Amino acid sequence: MQKQRPTRIGIGSDLHRLENGGGFMLGGLFVESDFSVIAHSDGDVLLHALTDAILGALGEGDIGELFPDTKEENRNRPSSDFVKAAVEMMNRAGYRIGNVDAIINLEKPKLGSLKPEMKKSLASLLGVSPELVNVKAKTAEQTGAVGEGKAVSAEVAVLLFRRECENES
Ligand code: MG
């Protein structure tokens, strides 16, 4: 068997459309808003991108393969389930989180005050210290789907370390 790499990198991105509503889930938190997210699950783009980043680092495909939106059991499912499943796969493969860097693209509301809580929420889901997680929020200058308030999206990069390599050094 090929020797596992000491580090692996992954990226994930996701976008969901917005409609008039009473708020939506983002990074495991409820964001109060005049919009809600159109989705099969709870539509948490940040957790979907995070899940895909971890799966990508592991070389394990993507969230759609693991949790198809054609399956009734995934309807309105909390996206924390997807992250937890990816973390379990990471643990089984012998890796741990090195660090996570995330970008949320949303025109409004401004997320500045929520970012520290979001960082803690992601860290708690991943079982790591908040200092290993960074969350950035951007608007899209009123252009494109995000800028026109029609969508929310997120990108996440993750670095994994192989546990056994750390024990060797
Ligand atoms: Mg999604």
Backbone and ligand atoms as CSV (ligand in chain L), in Angstrom:
chain,resi,resn,atom,element,x,y,z
A,1,MET,N,N,0.844,-1.209,0.000
A,1,MET,CA,C,0.000,0.000,0.000
A,1,MET,C,C,0.872,1.249,0.000
A,2,GLN,N,N,0.442,2.210,-0.789
A,2,GLN,CA,C,1.206,3.456,-0.869
A,2,GLN,C,C,1.221,4.172,0.481
A,3,LYS,N,N,2.400,4.666,0.850
A,3,LYS,CA,C,2.505,5.387,2.129
A,3,LYS,C,C,1.666,6.671,2.061
A,4,GLN,N,N,0.883,6.895,3.119
A,4,GLN,CA,C,0.032,8.082,3.151
A,4,GLN,C,C,0.880,9.343,3.295
A,5,ARG,N,N,0.455,10.396,2.634
A,5,ARG,CA,C,1.159,11.677,2.698
A,5,ARG,C,C,1.049,12.298,4.100
A,6,PRO,N,N,2.092,13.017,4.557
A,6,PRO,CA,C,2.009,13.664,5.881
A,6,PRO,C,C,1.018,14.826,5.935
A,7,THR,N,N,0.815,15.515,4.776
A,7,THR,CA,C,-0.176,16.599,4.746
A,7,THR,C,C,-1.038,16.446,3.494
A,8,ARG,N,N,-2.241,16.897,3.576
A,8,ARG,CA,C,-3.129,16.894,2.401
A,8,ARG,C,C,-3.955,18.175,2.435
A,9,ILE,N,N,-4.199,18.754,1.246
A,9,ILE,CA,C,-4.960,20.001,1.164
A,9,ILE,C,C,-6.278,19.755,0.433
A,10,GLY,N,N,-7.317,20.474,0.822
A,10,GLY,CA,C,-8.607,20.339,0.143
A,10,GLY,C,C,-9.298,21.682,0.018
A,11,ILE,N,N,-10.112,21.826,-1.034
A,11,ILE,CA,C,-10.941,23.032,-1.165
A,11,ILE,C,C,-12.389,22.613,-1.371
A,12,GLY,N,N,-13.298,23.485,-0.969
A,12,GLY,CA,C,-14.722,23.228,-1.183
A,12,GLY,C,C,-15.421,24.538,-1.461
A,13,SER,N,N,-16.473,24.485,-2.277
A,13,SER,CA,C,-17.272,25.692,-2.483
A,13,SER,C,C,-18.734,25.285,-2.612
A,14,ASP,N,N,-19.604,26.220,-2.329
A,14,ASP,CA,C,-21.027,25.930,-2.469
A,14,ASP,C,C,-21.793,27.236,-2.652
A,15,LEU,N,N,-22.938,27.134,-3.300
A,15,LEU,CA,C,-23.806,28.300,-3.515
A,15,LEU,C,C,-25.254,27.844,-3.420
A,16,HIS,N,N,-26.056,28.622,-2.753
A,16,HIS,CA,C,-27.495,28.365,-2.760
A,16,HIS,C,C,-28.245,29.655,-3.068
A,17,ARG,N,N,-29.370,29.501,-3.742
A,17,ARG,CA,C,-30.203,30.660,-4.056
A,17,ARG,C,C,-30.980,31.108,-2.818
A,18,LEU,N,N,-31.287,32.381,-2.783
A,18,LEU,CA,C,-32.062,32.944,-1.677
A,18,LEU,C,C,-33.456,33.295,-2.169
A,19,GLU,N,N,-34.426,33.205,-1.253
A,19,GLU,CA,C,-35.780,33.681,-1.552
A,19,GLU,C,C,-36.263,34.475,-0.337
A,20,ASN,N,N,-37.370,35.173,-0.490
A,20,ASN,CA,C,-37.898,35.914,0.655
A,20,ASN,C,C,-38.209,34.947,1.782
A,21,GLY,N,N,-37.834,35.319,2.991
A,21,GLY,CA,C,-38.054,34.404,4.109
A,21,GLY,C,C,-37.598,35.014,5.418
A,22,GLY,N,N,-37.372,34.145,6.386
A,22,GLY,CA,C,-37.106,34.648,7.731
A,22,GLY,C,C,-35.755,34.261,8.297
A,23,GLY,N,N,-34.758,34.109,7.427
A,23,GLY,CA,C,-33.416,33.801,7.917
A,23,GLY,C,C,-32.930,32.447,7.435
A,24,PHE,N,N,-31.662,32.147,7.716
A,24,PHE,CA,C,-31.082,30.890,7.217
A,24,PHE,C,C,-29.886,30.467,8.052
A,25,MET,N,N,-29.488,29.218,7.854
A,25,MET,CA,C,-28.348,28.649,8.584
A,25,MET,C,C,-27.056,28.958,7.831
A,26,LEU,N,N,-26.033,29.357,8.585
A,26,LEU,CA,C,-24.728,29.647,7.994
A,26,LEU,C,C,-23.649,29.335,9.029
A,27,GLY,N,N,-22.784,28.409,8.714
A,27,GLY,CA,C,-21.733,28.029,9.657
A,27,GLY,C,C,-22.286,27.414,10.933
A,28,GLY,N,N,-23.456,26.809,10.844
A,28,GLY,CA,C,-24.068,26.175,12.010
A,28,GLY,C,C,-24.838,27.149,12.889
A,29,LEU,N,N,-24.927,28.407,12.463
A,29,LEU,CA,C,-25.667,29.418,13.225
A,29,LEU,C,C,-26.871,29.890,12.423
A,30,PHE,N,N,-27.898,30.358,13.128
A,30,PHE,CA,C,-29.042,30.936,12.437
A,30,PHE,C,C,-28.784,32.421,12.210
A,31,VAL,N,N,-28.855,32.840,10.955
A,31,VAL,CA,C,-28.650,34.243,10.608
A,31,VAL,C,C,-30.012,34.884,10.343
A,32,GLU,N,N,-30.324,35.893,11.125
A,32,GLU,CA,C,-31.598,36.596,10.907
A,32,GLU,C,C,-31.505,37.442,9.650
A,33,SER,N,N,-32.520,37.324,8.787
A,33,SER,CA,C,-32.454,37.968,7.483
A,33,SER,C,C,-33.863,38.054,6.897
A,34,ASP,N,N,-34.026,38.896,5.869
A,34,ASP,CA,C,-35.303,38.939,5.144
A,34,ASP,C,C,-35.358,37.843,4.092
A,35,PHE,N,N,-34.300,37.009,4.044
A,35,PHE,CA,C,-34.226,35.936,3.050
A,35,PHE,C,C,-34.089,34.576,3.723
A,36,SER,N,N,-34.443,33.540,3.000
A,36,SER,CA,C,-34.109,32.184,3.421
A,36,SER,C,C,-33.465,31.491,2.226
A,37,VAL,N,N,-32.882,30.306,2.484
A,37,VAL,CA,C,-32.109,29.607,1.466
A,37,VAL,C,C,-32.973,28.524,0.818
A,38,ILE,N,N,-32.874,28.398,-0.497
A,38,ILE,CA,C,-33.578,27.325,-1.208
A,38,ILE,C,C,-32.641,26.113,-1.231
A,39,ALA,N,N,-33.046,25.022,-0.588
A,39,ALA,CA,C,-32.152,23.854,-0.501
A,39,ALA,C,C,-32.921,22.612,-0.090
A,40,HIS,N,N,-32.321,21.461,-0.359
A,40,HIS,CA,C,-32.893,20.171,0.026
A,40,HIS,C,C,-32.626,19.913,1.507
A,41,SER,N,N,-31.377,20.204,1.927
A,41,SER,CA,C,-31.012,20.084,3.345
A,41,SER,C,C,-31.324,21.426,4.007
A,42,ASP,N,N,-30.637,21.763,5.098
A,42,ASP,CA,C,-30.877,23.083,5.700
A,42,ASP,C,C,-30.160,24.200,4.932
A,43,GLY,N,N,-29.403,23.841,3.881
A,43,GLY,CA,C,-28.848,24.838,2.967
A,43,GLY,C,C,-27.714,25.675,3.530
A,44,ASP,N,N,-26.943,25.105,4.437
A,44,ASP,CA,C,-25.831,25.846,5.050
A,44,ASP,C,C,-24.603,25.774,4.129
A,45,VAL,N,N,-24.424,26.808,3.299
A,45,VAL,CA,C,-23.360,26.754,2.277
A,45,VAL,C,C,-21.969,26.640,2.886
A,46,LEU,N,N,-21.789,27.257,4.058
A,46,LEU,CA,C,-20.458,27.206,4.686
A,46,LEU,C,C,-20.133,25.778,5.145
A,47,LEU,N,N,-21.111,25.105,5.745
A,47,LEU,CA,C,-20.860,23.731,6.180
A,47,LEU,C,C,-20.752,22.776,4.988
A,48,HIS,N,N,-21.477,23.064,3.913
A,48,HIS,CA,C,-21.354,22.222,2.717
A,48,HIS,C,C,-19.955,22.366,2.107
A,49,ALA,N,N,-19.466,23.612,2.041
A,49,ALA,CA,C,-18.127,23.848,1.480
A,49,ALA,C,C,-17.054,23.228,2.383
A,50,LEU,N,N,-17.267,23.325,3.694
A,50,LEU,CA,C,-16.311,22.727,4.647
A,50,LEU,C,C,-16.266,21.208,4.490
A,51,THR,N,N,-17.442,20.606,4.366
A,51,THR,CA,C,-17.515,19.153,4.167
A,51,THR,C,C,-16.760,18.756,2.896
A,52,ASP,N,N,-17.005,19.498,1.815
A,52,ASP,CA,C,-16.349,19.187,0.540
A,52,ASP,C,C,-14.832,19.385,0.620
A,53,ALA,N,N,-14.398,20.376,1.400
A,53,ALA,CA,C,-12.959,20.605,1.537
A,53,ALA,C,C,-12.287,19.418,2.240
A,54,ILE,N,N,-12.929,18.917,3.282
A,54,ILE,CA,C,-12.359,17.765,4.015
A,54,ILE,C,C,-12.374,16.527,3.127
A,55,LEU,N,N,-13.518,16.284,2.456
A,55,LEU,CA,C,-13.603,15.115,1.560
A,55,LEU,C,C,-12.555,15.227,0.458
A,56,GLY,N,N,-12.364,16.453,-0.053
A,56,GLY,CA,C,-11.374,16.672,-1.111
A,56,GLY,C,C,-9.966,16.351,-0.632
A,57,ALA,N,N,-9.645,16.805,0.566
A,57,ALA,CA,C,-8.312,16.539,1.116
A,57,ALA,C,C,-8.080,15.035,1.277
A,58,LEU,N,N,-9.155,14.324,1.592
A,58,LEU,CA,C,-9.033,12.865,1.780
A,58,LEU,C,C,-9.072,12.102,0.456
A,59,GLY,N,N,-9.409,12.813,-0.631
A,59,GLY,CA,C,-9.569,12.134,-1.920
A,59,GLY,C,C,-10.819,11.273,-1.946
A,60,GLU,N,N,-11.865,11.736,-1.249
A,60,GLU,CA,C,-13.085,10.933,-1.085
A,60,GLU,C,C,-14.286,11.530,-1.808
A,61,GLY,N,N,-14.051,12.177,-2.944
A,61,GLY,CA,C,-15.189,12.644,-3.744
A,61,GLY,C,C,-15.827,13.897,-3.183
A,62,ASP,N,N,-17.165,13.945,-3.200
A,62,ASP,CA,C,-17.841,15.167,-2.753
A,62,ASP,C,C,-19.125,14.865,-1.986
A,63,ILE,N,N,-19.676,15.925,-1.444
A,63,ILE,CA,C,-20.844,15.818,-0.557
A,63,ILE,C,C,-22.054,15.216,-1.276
A,64,GLY,N,N,-22.162,15.490,-2.594
A,64,GLY,CA,C,-23.292,14.970,-3.365
A,64,GLY,C,C,-23.252,13.453,-3.510
A,65,GLU,N,N,-22.038,12.902,-3.522
A,65,GLU,CA,C,-21.905,11.440,-3.603
A,65,GLU,C,C,-22.269,10.797,-2.271
A,66,LEU,N,N,-21.892,11.494,-1.196
A,66,LEU,CA,C,-22.102,10.951,0.150
A,66,LEU,C,C,-23.549,11.104,0.602
A,67,PHE,N,N,-24.115,12.279,0.286
A,67,PHE,CA,C,-25.474,12.595,0.743
A,67,PHE,C,C,-26.297,13.106,-0.445
A,68,PRO,N,N,-26.747,12.227,-1.360
A,68,PRO,CA,C,-27.474,12.674,-2.552
A,68,PRO,C,C,-28.763,13.420,-2.190
A,69,ASP,N,N,-29.040,14.516,-2.939
A,69,ASP,CA,C,-30.274,15.263,-2.628
A,69,ASP,C,C,-31.502,14.566,-3.197
A,70,THR,N,N,-31.292,13.398,-3.812
A,70,THR,CA,C,-32.431,12.604,-4.278
A,70,THR,C,C,-32.957,11.707,-3.148
A,71,LYS,N,N,-32.207,11.624,-2.062
A,71,LYS,CA,C,-32.627,10.758,-0.950
A,71,LYS,C,C,-33.479,11.533,0.051
A,72,GLU,N,N,-34.632,10.945,0.356
A,72,GLU,CA,C,-35.578,11.600,1.265
A,72,GLU,C,C,-34.960,11.826,2.649
A,73,GLU,N,N,-34.089,10.890,3.075
A,73,GLU,CA,C,-33.492,11.011,4.423
A,73,GLU,C,C,-32.620,12.264,4.561
A,74,ASN,N,N,-32.207,12.840,3.409
A,74,ASN,CA,C,-31.371,14.041,3.479
A,74,ASN,C,C,-32.177,15.339,3.444
A,75,ARG,N,N,-33.510,15.216,3.326
A,75,ARG,CA,C,-34.349,16.417,3.266
A,75,ARG,C,C,-34.329,17.140,4.620
A,76,ASN,N,N,-34.087,18.452,4.560
A,76,ASN,CA,C,-34.044,19.303,5.765
A,76,ASN,C,C,-33.049,18.825,6.811
A,77,ARG,N,N,-32.103,18.007,6.375
A,77,ARG,CA,C,-31.127,17.445,7.309
A,77,ARG,C,C,-30.177,18.545,7.795
A,78,PRO,N,N,-29.819,18.551,9.108
A,78,PRO,CA,C,-28.845,19.553,9.547
A,78,PRO,C,C,-27.498,19.309,8.874
A,79,SER,N,N,-26.910,20.363,8.349
A,79,SER,CA,C,-25.653,20.199,7.622
A,79,SER,C,C,-24.505,19.812,8.546
A,80,SER,N,N,-24.702,20.006,9.856
A,80,SER,CA,C,-23.669,19.550,10.797
A,80,SER,C,C,-23.453,18.039,10.662
A,81,ASP,N,N,-24.503,17.300,10.270
A,81,ASP,CA,C,-24.369,15.851,10.034
A,81,ASP,C,C,-23.316,15.566,8.965
A,82,PHE,N,N,-23.296,16.413,7.915
A,82,PHE,CA,C,-22.364,16.191,6.799
A,82,PHE,C,C,-20.924,16.434,7.256
A,83,VAL,N,N,-20.743,17.509,8.036
A,83,VAL,CA,C,-19.397,17.812,8.546
A,83,VAL,C,C,-18.933,16.671,9.467
A,84,LYS,N,N,-19.830,16.235,10.348
A,84,LYS,CA,C,-19.454,15.171,11.296
A,84,LYS,C,C,-19.056,13.906,10.558
A,85,ALA,N,N,-19.774,13.580,9.484
A,85,ALA,CA,C,-19.444,12.382,8.700
A,85,ALA,C,C,-18.064,12.526,8.062
A,86,ALA,N,N,-17.767,13.723,7.543
A,86,ALA,CA,C,-16.454,13.953,6.916
A,86,ALA,C,C,-15.342,13.882,7.962
A,87,VAL,N,N,-15.612,14.416,9.165
A,87,VAL,CA,C,-14.613,14.373,10.245
A,87,VAL,C,C,-14.358,12.921,10.668
A,88,GLU,N,N,-15.413,12.127,10.710
A,88,GLU,CA,C,-15.252,10.700,11.048
A,88,GLU,C,C,-14.361,10.007,10.021
A,89,MET,N,N,-14.599,10.319,8.736
A,89,MET,CA,C,-13.777,9.722,7.670
A,89,MET,C,C,-12.322,10.158,7.820
A,90,MET,N,N,-12.142,11.440,8.173
A,90,MET,CA,C,-10.790,11.978,8.381
A,90,MET,C,C,-10.095,11.239,9.528
A,91,ASN,N,N,-10.826,11.047,10.624
A,91,ASN,CA,C,-10.246,10.346,11.780
A,91,ASN,C,C,-9.873,8.914,11.415
A,92,ARG,N,N,-10.781,8.241,10.691
A,92,ARG,CA,C,-10.515,6.845,10.291
A,92,ARG,C,C,-9.288,6.762,9.389
A,93,ALA,N,N,-9.092,7.793,8.561
A,93,ALA,CA,C,-7.946,7.797,7.635
A,93,ALA,C,C,-6.648,8.188,8.350
A,94,GLY,N,N,-6.770,8.600,9.638
A,94,GLY,CA,C,-5.568,8.903,10.408
A,94,GLY,C,C,-5.079,10.335,10.268
A,95,TYR,N,N,-5.991,11.240,9.913
A,95,TYR,CA,C,-5.611,12.652,9.764
A,95,TYR,C,C,-6.309,13.508,10.817
A,96,ARG,N,N,-5.724,14.693,11.045
A,96,ARG,CA,C,-6.380,15.700,11.879
A,96,ARG,C,C,-6.339,17.043,11.144
A,97,ILE,N,N,-7.191,17.974,11.598
A,97,ILE,CA,C,-7.234,19.308,10.981
A,97,ILE,C,C,-5.951,20.070,11.295
A,98,GLY,N,N,-5.292,20.600,10.263
A,98,GLY,CA,C,-4.175,21.522,10.457
A,98,GLY,C,C,-4.726,22.918,10.661
A,99,ASN,N,N,-5.419,23.426,9.661
A,99,ASN,CA,C,-6.182,24.672,9.812
A,99,ASN,C,C,-7.233,24.771,8.714
A,100,VAL,N,N,-8.175,25.690,8.941
A,100,VAL,CA,C,-9.291,25.901,8.010
A,100,VAL,C,C,-9.377,27.392,7.711
A,101,ASP,N,N,-9.534,27.743,6.440
A,101,ASP,CA,C,-9.752,29.143,6.064
A,101,ASP,C,C,-11.012,29.216,5.206
A,102,ALA,N,N,-11.941,30.083,5.591
A,102,ALA,CA,C,-13.242,30.118,4.926
A,102,ALA,C,C,-13.606,31.520,4.465
A,103,ILE,N,N,-14.315,31.597,3.343
A,103,ILE,CA,C,-14.851,32.864,2.839
A,103,ILE,C,C,-16.351,32.701,2.630
A,104,ILE,N,N,-17.114,33.653,3.177
A,104,ILE,CA,C,-18.558,33.687,2.916
A,104,ILE,C,C,-18.824,34.873,1.997
A,105,ASN,N,N,-19.607,34.650,0.961
A,105,ASN,CA,C,-19.992,35.726,0.043
A,105,ASN,C,C,-21.488,35.983,0.203
A,106,LEU,N,N,-21.806,37.142,0.751
A,106,LEU,CA,C,-23.200,37.467,1.048
A,106,LEU,C,C,-23.362,38.990,1.021
A,107,GLU,N,N,-24.395,39.457,0.349
A,107,GLU,CA,C,-24.562,40.914,0.241
A,107,GLU,C,C,-25.073,41.520,1.547
A,108,LYS,N,N,-26.077,40.892,2.151
A,108,LYS,CA,C,-26.562,41.356,3.450
A,108,LYS,C,C,-27.291,40.228,4.169
A,109,PRO,N,N,-27.331,40.215,5.481
A,109,PRO,CA,C,-26.786,41.239,6.369
A,109,PRO,C,C,-25.264,41.169,6.450
A,110,LYS,N,N,-24.659,42.228,6.944
A,110,LYS,CA,C,-23.223,42.218,7.215
A,110,LYS,C,C,-22.953,41.219,8.338
A,111,LEU,N,N,-21.914,40.411,8.187
A,111,LEU,CA,C,-21.685,39.306,9.128
A,111,LEU,C,C,-20.598,39.591,10.162
A,112,GLY,N,N,-20.030,40.800,10.118
A,112,GLY,CA,C,-18.903,41.123,10.990
A,112,GLY,C,C,-19.069,40.663,12.427
A,113,SER,N,N,-20.242,40.989,13.020
A,113,SER,CA,C,-20.435,40.685,14.437
A,113,SER,C,C,-20.612,39.187,14.676
A,114,LEU,N,N,-20.994,38.448,13.636
A,114,LEU,CA,C,-21.228,36.999,13.791
A,114,LEU,C,C,-19.963,36.171,13.592
A,115,LYS,N,N,-18.936,36.774,12.996
A,115,LYS,CA,C,-17.758,35.986,12.615
A,115,LYS,C,C,-17.081,35.251,13.779
A,116,PRO,N,N,-16.890,35.923,14.941
A,116,PRO,CA,C,-16.245,35.198,16.046
A,116,PRO,C,C,-17.051,33.976,16.487
A,117,GLU,N,N,-18.391,34.131,16.521
A,117,GLU,CA,C,-19.253,33.025,16.932
A,117,GLU,C,C,-19.220,31.905,15.883
A,118,MET,N,N,-19.144,32.308,14.616
A,118,MET,CA,C,-19.110,31.346,13.520
A,118,MET,C,C,-17.813,30.521,13.561
A,119,LYS,N,N,-16.738,31.218,13.883
A,119,LYS,CA,C,-15.437,30.565,14.024
A,119,LYS,C,C,-15.507,29.495,15.123
A,120,LYS,N,N,-16.136,29.870,16.256
A,120,LYS,CA,C,-16.286,28.924,17.364
A,120,LYS,C,C,-17.187,27.766,16.964
A,121,SER,N,N,-18.237,28.065,16.217
A,121,SER,CA,C,-19.176,27.031,15.788
A,121,SER,C,C,-18.473,25.998,14.887
A,122,LEU,N,N,-17.679,26.485,13.929
A,122,LEU,CA,C,-16.954,25.568,13.038
A,122,LEU,C,C,-15.932,24.757,13.835
A,123,ALA,N,N,-15.205,25.436,14.740
A,123,ALA,CA,C,-14.179,24.753,15.534
A,123,ALA,C,C,-14.798,23.650,16.373
A,124,SER,N,N,-15.958,23.950,16.956
A,124,SER,CA,C,-16.627,22.969,17.798
A,124,SER,C,C,-17.069,21.755,16.975
A,125,LEU,N,N,-17.608,21.999,15.783
A,125,LEU,CA,C,-18.010,20.883,14.918
A,125,LEU,C,C,-16.818,20.012,14.518
A,126,LEU,N,N,-15.676,20.685,14.328
A,126,LEU,CA,C,-14.469,19.967,13.883
A,126,LEU,C,C,-13.697,19.374,15.052
A,127,GLY,N,N,-14.045,19.805,16.279
A,127,GLY,CA,C,-13.331,19.327,17.459
A,127,GLY,C,C,-11.927,19.894,17.561
A,128,VAL,N,N,-11.757,21.165,17.139
A,128,VAL,CA,C,-10.431,21.799,17.216
A,128,VAL,C,C,-10.549,23.152,17.929
A,129,SER,N,N,-9.402,23.728,18.243
A,129,SER,CA,C,-9.370,25.046,18.857
A,129,SER,C,C,-9.774,26.109,17.821
A,130,PRO,N,N,-10.524,27.151,18.239
A,130,PRO,CA,C,-10.943,28.197,17.296
A,130,PRO,C,C,-9.778,28.883,16.588
A,131,GLU,N,N,-8.604,28.847,17.194
A,131,GLU,CA,C,-7.470,29.528,16.547
A,131,GLU,C,C,-7.024,28.821,15.253
A,132,LEU,N,N,-7.526,27.608,15.034
A,132,LEU,CA,C,-7.201,26.885,13.788
A,132,LEU,C,C,-8.200,27.190,12.671
A,133,VAL,N,N,-9.187,28.037,12.990
A,133,VAL,CA,C,-10.251,28.329,12.017
A,133,VAL,C,C,-10.293,29.829,11.739
A,134,ASN,N,N,-10.356,30.205,10.477
A,134,ASN,CA,C,-10.499,31.611,10.092
A,134,ASN,C,C,-11.741,31.769,9.212
A,135,VAL,N,N,-12.541,32.788,9.508
A,135,VAL,CA,C,-13.751,33.042,8.717
A,135,VAL,C,C,-13.703,34.466,8.170
A,136,LYS,N,N,-13.835,34.587,6.864
A,136,LYS,CA,C,-13.865,35.899,6.218
A,136,LYS,C,C,-15.244,36.091,5.575
A,137,ALA,N,N,-15.715,37.312,5.536
A,137,ALA,CA,C,-17.008,37.587,4.900
A,137,ALA,C,C,-16.831,38.722,3.908
A,138,LYS,N,N,-17.405,38.527,2.721
A,138,LYS,CA,C,-17.282,39.540,1.662
A,138,LYS,C,C,-18.645,39.820,1.038
A,139,THR,N,N,-18.808,41.027,0.526
A,139,THR,CA,C,-19.963,41.303,-0.326
A,139,THR,C,C,-19.470,41.206,-1.775
A,140,ALA,N,N,-20.374,41.330,-2.728
A,140,ALA,CA,C,-19.983,41.212,-4.130
A,140,ALA,C,C,-20.253,42.503,-4.888
A,141,GLU,N,N,-20.161,43.625,-4.162
A,141,GLU,CA,C,-20.260,44.936,-4.821
A,141,GLU,C,C,-21.521,45.070,-5.664
A,142,GLN,N,N,-22.601,44.460,-5.206
A,142,GLN,CA,C,-23.916,44.549,-5.868
A,142,GLN,C,C,-23.937,43.997,-7.294
A,143,THR,N,N,-22.959,43.152,-7.618
A,143,THR,CA,C,-22.973,42.545,-8.954
A,143,THR,C,C,-23.091,41.022,-8.851
A,144,GLY,N,N,-23.611,40.418,-9.922
A,144,GLY,CA,C,-23.760,38.962,-9.954
A,144,GLY,C,C,-24.846,38.501,-8.998
A,145,ALA,N,N,-25.044,37.168,-8.922
A,145,ALA,CA,C,-26.133,36.603,-8.117
A,145,ALA,C,C,-25.991,36.975,-6.643
A,146,VAL,N,N,-24.753,36.910,-6.124
A,146,VAL,CA,C,-24.547,37.238,-4.708
A,146,VAL,C,C,-24.803,38.724,-4.475
A,147,GLY,N,N,-24.228,39.546,-5.341
A,147,GLY,CA,C,-24.339,40.995,-5.172
A,147,GLY,C,C,-25.757,41.511,-5.298
A,148,GLU,N,N,-26.567,40.797,-6.097
A,148,GLU,CA,C,-27.962,41.206,-6.269
A,148,GLU,C,C,-28.860,40.624,-5.184
A,149,GLY,N,N,-28.242,39.932,-4.216
A,149,GLY,CA,C,-29.016,39.381,-3.099
A,149,GLY,C,C,-29.793,38.132,-3.473
A,150,LYS,N,N,-29.389,37.484,-4.592
A,150,LYS,CA,C,-30.123,36.287,-5.038
A,150,LYS,C,C,-29.473,34.998,-4.561
A,151,ALA,N,N,-28.268,35.086,-3.992
A,151,ALA,CA,C,-27.557,33.867,-3.593
A,151,ALA,C,C,-26.580,34.147,-2.462
A,152,VAL,N,N,-26.234,33.078,-1.747
A,152,VAL,CA,C,-25.157,33.109,-0.751
A,152,VAL,C,C,-24.194,31.999,-1.133
A,153,SER,N,N,-22.895,32.249,-1.009
A,153,SER,CA,C,-21.931,31.200,-1.359
A,153,SER,C,C,-20.771,31.209,-0.376
A,154,ALA,N,N,-19.989,30.144,-0.424
A,154,ALA,CA,C,-18.845,30.030,0.478
A,154,ALA,C,C,-17.736,29.217,-0.176
A,155,GLU,N,N,-16.509,29.543,0.192
A,155,GLU,CA,C,-15.342,28.751,-0.216
A,155,GLU,C,C,-14.553,28.414,1.041
A,156,VAL,N,N,-14.037,27.194,1.089
A,156,VAL,CA,C,-13.264,26.760,2.262
A,156,VAL,C,C,-12.022,26.007,1.807
A,157,ALA,N,N,-10.889,26.336,2.422
A,157,ALA,CA,C,-9.658,25.557,2.222
A,157,ALA,C,C,-9.309,24.891,3.542
A,158,VAL,N,N,-8.853,23.650,3.471
A,158,VAL,CA,C,-8.480,22.931,4.683
A,158,VAL,C,C,-7.147,22.210,4.476
A,159,LEU,N,N,-6.351,22.220,5.519
A,159,LEU,CA,C,-5.098,21.454,5.510
A,159,LEU,C,C,-5.214,20.346,6.560
A,160,LEU,N,N,-4.865,19.133,6.165
A,160,LEU,CA,C,-4.891,18.005,7.102
A,160,LEU,C,C,-3.474,17.525,7.366
A,161,PHE,N,N,-3.228,17.109,8.607
A,161,PHE,CA,C,-1.946,16.492,8.976
A,161,PHE,C,C,-2.185,15.030,9.302
A,162,ARG,N,N,-1.268,14.173,8.884
A,162,ARG,CA,C,-1.386,12.768,9.241
A,162,ARG,C,C,-0.841,12.572,10.658
A,163,ARG,N,N,-1.645,11.933,11.506
A,163,ARG,CA,C,-1.283,11.809,12.921
A,163,ARG,C,C,0.001,11.013,13.113
A,164,GLU,N,N,0.143,9.908,12.388
A,164,GLU,CA,C,1.260,8.994,12.663
A,164,GLU,C,C,2.610,9.638,12.318
A,165,CYS,N,N,2.601,10.583,11.346
A,165,CYS,CA,C,3.837,11.276,10.982
A,165,CYS,C,C,4.300,12.177,12.125
A,166,GLU,N,N,3.317,12.738,12.879
A,166,GLU,CA,C,3.670,13.600,14.001
A,166,GLU,C,C,4.320,12.785,15.113
A,167,ASN,N,N,3.826,11.544,15.286
A,167,ASN,CA,C,4.391,10.679,16.332
A,167,ASN,C,C,5.806,10.252,16.004
A,168,GLU,N,N,6.101,10.161,14.685
A,168,GLU,CA,C,7.426,9.718,14.263
A,168,GLU,C,C,8.485,10.776,14.569
A,169,SER,N,N,8.069,12.085,14.518
A,169,SER,CA,C,9.078,13.133,14.661
A,169,SER,C,C,9.326,13.495,16.127
L,1,MG,MG,MG,-25.203,22.899,-0.788
